[in-house]
Amino acid sequence: MLPLKRVTPSLRQSTQALRRNVSIQSILHGSPEAKEAGLVELQQHSRIVARGKYVHVFEFHRIKPEASDQYKKAAEAFFTGITADSNLHVKLTGSWETLVGEMDTYVHITEYENYGGYDRSSKLIRDSEHSKRYKDMLPFVQSRATQINQEFAFLPSSPPRSQGGIFELRSYTLNPGKLLEWESAWRKGIEARSKLISPVGAWFSQIGRLHQVHHLWQYPDLETRKETREKAWQVDGWSDTVHKSSQLAKFMDSYILEPLSFSPLK
């Protein structure tokens, strides 16, 4: 039997230091801005990849199938009401109905002037007539979920537009601690994909379901979507992005959405 080698304290400390260094390097794979930020920012990665100026609230409402018309009318009254109120400083990015995915589900994205603006606006809504309009939707709703997101710095959301067609919301649940790597891969991928089409917006979650990223696309129809995605594989850099990002995600979801009549994005 061979004698066991004794591990000296200095050797043990060197090994531990090496492991810490490897761990740190495995985390710090974001954009050049992220790398330059150094180790101090590892616990504040949202400051590195976020645009920072706004927060976007995603609301998912699953309604009773037979109540579609009533719900749409109530939703229009509430969301157009809060955006028209100059005291609130709320913008409606868009409102959509799901055509493929979680059926009978509606998605609303509102924009606030960062967390301070969200706190202020939410309080004003609760203490005003807008609260009653929100409650007018509830009899038609089976379940609700809310998530607060920030935009990726490299892709601010598109302003209101009316191009027609359909939208695709792609949502990815990442492995914890992989946001910087995702940002790096997608920054390069978007540059390649933009030769064919640019996304409407891209966000990552901060409150609600965590470790999620979303990006929104617009197409004239599903056939155009199919053709565009096929062409993307011929663009240098796109396949590498797909390969890298797929290794970072636990779950991937795609929803085809149709904008509601009052949606600023449609």
C-alpha positions as CSV (number, residue, x, y, z in Angstrom):
1,M,0.0,0.0,0.0
2,L,1.4,3.4,-1.1
3,P,1.9,6.0,1.7
4,L,-0.6,8.9,1.6
5,K,0.9,12.3,0.7
6,R,0.4,15.0,3.2
7,V,-1.1,18.2,1.9
8,T,0.8,21.2,3.3
9,P,-1.1,24.3,4.3
10,S,0.7,26.4,1.7
11,L,-0.3,23.9,-1.0
12,R,-3.9,23.8,0.2
13,Q,-4.1,27.6,0.1
14,S,-2.6,27.7,-3.4
15,T,-5.2,25.2,-4.6
16,Q,-8.0,27.1,-3.0
17,A,-6.8,30.3,-4.6
18,L,-6.6,28.7,-8.0
19,R,-10.2,27.4,-7.6
20,R,-11.4,30.8,-6.7
21,N,-9.7,32.3,-9.7
22,V,-11.2,29.7,-12.0
23,S,-14.6,30.3,-10.6
24,I,-14.3,34.1,-11.0
25,Q,-13.1,33.8,-14.6
26,S,-16.0,31.4,-15.4
27,I,-18.4,34.1,-14.3
28,L,-16.8,37.1,-15.8
29,H,-17.6,36.5,-19.5
30,G,-19.8,39.5,-20.3
31,S,-19.3,42.4,-22.8
32,P,-16.1,44.4,-22.7
33,E,-17.9,46.8,-20.4
34,A,-18.6,44.0,-18.1
35,K,-15.0,42.7,-18.1
36,E,-13.6,46.2,-17.4
37,A,-16.0,46.6,-14.4
38,G,-13.9,44.0,-12.5
39,L,-14.7,41.8,-9.6
40,V,-16.4,44.5,-7.6
41,E,-19.4,44.3,-10.0
42,L,-19.9,40.5,-9.9
43,Q,-22.6,41.0,-7.3
44,Q,-24.2,43.8,-9.3
45,H,-24.3,42.4,-12.8
46,S,-27.6,44.1,-13.6
47,R,-25.7,47.4,-13.5
48,I,-23.4,46.1,-16.2
49,V,-25.8,44.8,-18.8
50,A,-28.9,47.0,-18.1
51,R,-29.9,50.2,-19.9
52,G,-30.8,51.4,-16.4
53,K,-33.1,54.3,-17.3
54,Y,-36.4,52.4,-17.2
55,V,-38.1,49.3,-15.7
56,H,-40.6,47.4,-17.7
57,V,-43.4,45.5,-16.0
58,F,-44.7,42.4,-17.8
59,E,-48.2,41.3,-16.9
60,F,-49.5,37.9,-17.9
61,H,-53.3,37.5,-17.6
62,R,-54.9,34.1,-18.3
63,I,-58.6,34.7,-18.8
64,K,-61.7,32.7,-19.0
65,P,-62.1,31.5,-22.6
66,E,-65.7,32.7,-22.9
67,A,-64.8,36.2,-21.6
68,S,-62.5,37.4,-24.3
69,D,-64.5,40.3,-25.5
70,Q,-65.3,41.6,-22.1
71,Y,-61.7,41.3,-20.9
72,K,-60.4,43.2,-24.0
73,K,-62.8,46.1,-23.4
74,A,-61.8,46.3,-19.7
75,A,-58.1,46.0,-20.4
76,E,-58.3,48.8,-23.0
77,A,-60.0,51.1,-20.5
78,F,-57.4,50.5,-17.8
79,F,-54.2,50.6,-19.9
80,T,-55.2,53.5,-22.1
81,G,-56.3,55.3,-18.9
82,I,-53.1,55.1,-17.1
83,T,-51.0,56.1,-20.1
84,A,-53.2,59.1,-20.8
85,D,-52.8,60.3,-17.2
86,S,-50.0,62.8,-17.3
87,N,-49.5,62.5,-13.5
88,L,-48.4,58.9,-13.8
89,H,-45.6,59.0,-16.3
90,V,-46.4,55.5,-17.5
91,K,-46.0,54.3,-21.1
92,L,-47.6,51.3,-22.6
93,T,-45.1,49.4,-24.7
94,G,-47.7,47.0,-26.0
95,S,-50.6,44.6,-25.4
96,W,-51.0,41.3,-27.1
97,E,-53.2,38.2,-27.2
98,T,-51.5,34.8,-27.4
99,L,-52.2,32.8,-30.6
100,V,-49.7,30.0,-30.1
101,G,-48.4,29.1,-26.6
102,E,-50.4,29.5,-23.3
103,M,-53.8,30.0,-24.8
104,D,-56.3,32.5,-23.4
105,T,-53.3,34.5,-22.2
106,Y,-52.7,38.3,-22.7
107,V,-49.4,40.0,-22.3
108,H,-49.1,43.7,-21.3
109,I,-45.8,45.6,-21.1
110,T,-45.7,48.9,-19.3
111,E,-42.7,51.3,-18.9
112,Y,-41.8,53.2,-15.7
113,E,-39.1,55.8,-14.9
114,N,-37.0,53.3,-13.0
115,Y,-38.0,51.9,-9.6
116,G,-38.7,55.3,-8.1
117,G,-41.1,56.0,-10.9
118,Y,-42.7,52.6,-10.5
119,D,-43.2,53.1,-6.7
120,R,-44.7,56.5,-7.3
121,S,-47.0,55.6,-10.2
122,S,-48.2,52.4,-8.5
123,K,-49.3,54.3,-5.4
124,L,-51.1,56.9,-7.5
125,I,-52.9,54.1,-9.4
126,R,-54.0,52.4,-6.3
127,D,-55.4,55.6,-4.8
128,S,-57.3,56.7,-7.9
129,E,-60.1,55.8,-10.3
130,H,-57.6,53.7,-12.2
131,S,-57.8,51.1,-9.4
132,K,-61.5,50.6,-10.2
133,R,-60.7,50.1,-13.9
134,Y,-58.1,47.5,-13.0
135,K,-60.6,45.6,-10.8
136,D,-63.1,45.7,-13.7
137,M,-60.8,43.2,-15.5
138,L,-60.6,40.7,-12.6
139,P,-64.0,38.9,-13.1
140,F,-62.7,37.7,-16.4
141,V,-59.2,36.6,-15.2
142,Q,-58.3,33.1,-14.0
143,S,-54.7,33.8,-13.0
144,R,-52.2,36.7,-13.1
145,A,-48.4,37.0,-13.0
146,T,-46.3,40.1,-12.9
147,Q,-42.6,40.4,-13.5
148,I,-40.3,43.5,-13.4
149,N,-37.6,43.6,-16.1
150,Q,-34.9,45.8,-17.3
151,E,-33.8,46.4,-20.9
152,F,-30.4,45.1,-22.1
153,A,-28.2,48.1,-22.6
154,F,-27.4,47.1,-26.2
155,L,-31.0,47.1,-27.3
156,P,-33.5,49.7,-26.1
157,S,-37.1,48.9,-26.9
158,S,-38.6,50.1,-30.2
159,P,-40.8,53.2,-30.1
160,P,-44.5,52.8,-31.0
161,R,-45.1,51.6,-34.6
162,S,-47.7,50.0,-36.8
163,Q,-46.2,47.5,-39.2
164,G,-48.9,44.8,-39.0
165,G,-48.3,41.1,-38.7
166,I,-47.5,39.0,-35.7
167,F,-45.0,39.2,-32.7
168,E,-42.9,36.4,-31.2
169,L,-42.0,36.6,-27.5
170,R,-39.1,34.2,-26.8
171,S,-38.4,33.6,-23.1
172,Y,-35.4,31.8,-21.7
173,T,-34.9,30.6,-18.1
174,L,-31.1,30.7,-17.5
175,N,-29.0,28.7,-15.2
176,P,-28.2,31.0,-12.2
177,G,-25.2,33.1,-12.6
178,K,-25.1,33.0,-16.4
179,L,-26.6,36.4,-17.3
180,L,-23.2,37.9,-18.3
181,E,-22.3,35.1,-20.6
182,W,-25.8,35.3,-22.1
183,E,-25.4,39.0,-22.7
184,S,-22.1,38.5,-24.4
185,A,-23.4,35.8,-26.7
186,W,-26.5,37.7,-27.6
187,R,-24.8,41.1,-28.1
188,K,-22.7,39.4,-30.9
189,G,-25.7,37.4,-32.2
190,I,-28.0,40.4,-32.5
191,E,-25.3,42.2,-34.6
192,A,-25.4,39.2,-37.0
193,R,-29.1,38.7,-36.9
194,S,-29.8,42.4,-37.5
195,K,-28.6,42.0,-41.1
196,L,-32.0,40.3,-41.6
197,I,-34.2,41.7,-38.9
198,S,-33.9,43.5,-35.6
199,P,-35.7,42.5,-32.4
200,V,-38.3,44.9,-31.0
201,G,-36.8,44.6,-27.5
202,A,-34.8,42.5,-25.1
203,W,-35.1,42.3,-21.3
204,F,-33.9,40.4,-18.3
205,S,-35.9,39.8,-15.1
206,Q,-35.2,41.4,-11.7
207,I,-38.3,40.7,-9.7
208,G,-40.8,37.9,-10.1
209,R,-39.6,34.8,-12.0
210,L,-35.8,35.3,-11.8
211,H,-33.0,34.3,-14.2
212,Q,-35.2,34.9,-17.2
213,V,-34.5,36.8,-20.4
214,H,-37.0,37.8,-23.0
215,H,-36.7,39.1,-26.6
216,L,-39.5,40.2,-28.8
217,W,-39.6,40.0,-32.6
218,Q,-42.1,41.2,-35.3
219,Y,-42.9,39.4,-38.6
220,P,-45.5,39.9,-41.3
221,D,-46.6,36.3,-40.8
222,L,-45.4,32.8,-39.8
223,E,-44.1,32.0,-43.2
224,T,-41.8,35.0,-43.2
225,R,-40.7,34.1,-39.7
226,K,-39.7,30.6,-41.0
227,E,-37.8,32.0,-44.0
228,T,-36.0,34.7,-41.9
229,R,-34.9,32.1,-39.3
230,E,-33.6,29.8,-42.0
231,K,-31.6,32.7,-43.6
232,A,-30.1,33.5,-40.2
233,W,-28.2,30.3,-40.1
234,Q,-26.3,31.5,-43.2
235,V,-25.1,34.7,-41.4
236,D,-21.7,34.5,-39.8
237,G,-21.9,34.5,-36.0
238,W,-25.5,33.4,-35.6
239,S,-25.0,29.7,-35.2
240,D,-22.3,30.3,-32.7
241,T,-24.7,32.5,-30.7
242,V,-27.4,29.8,-30.7
243,H,-24.9,27.1,-29.6
244,K,-23.5,29.2,-26.7
245,S,-26.8,30.5,-25.5
246,S,-28.5,27.1,-25.6
247,Q,-25.9,25.8,-23.1
248,L,-26.8,28.5,-20.7
249,A,-30.6,28.0,-20.6
250,K,-32.7,25.5,-18.6
251,F,-36.0,26.2,-20.4
252,M,-37.0,28.0,-23.6
253,D,-40.4,29.2,-24.6
254,S,-41.8,30.8,-27.7
255,Y,-45.2,32.5,-27.9
256,I,-46.8,33.9,-31.1
257,L,-48.8,37.1,-30.2
258,E,-51.3,39.3,-31.9
259,P,-51.4,43.0,-30.9
260,L,-54.6,44.3,-29.4
261,S,-56.2,47.3,-31.1
262,F,-54.9,49.8,-28.6
263,S,-51.3,48.5,-28.5
264,P,-48.7,51.1,-29.4
265,L,-46.7,48.3,-31.0
266,K,-48.7,46.6,-33.7
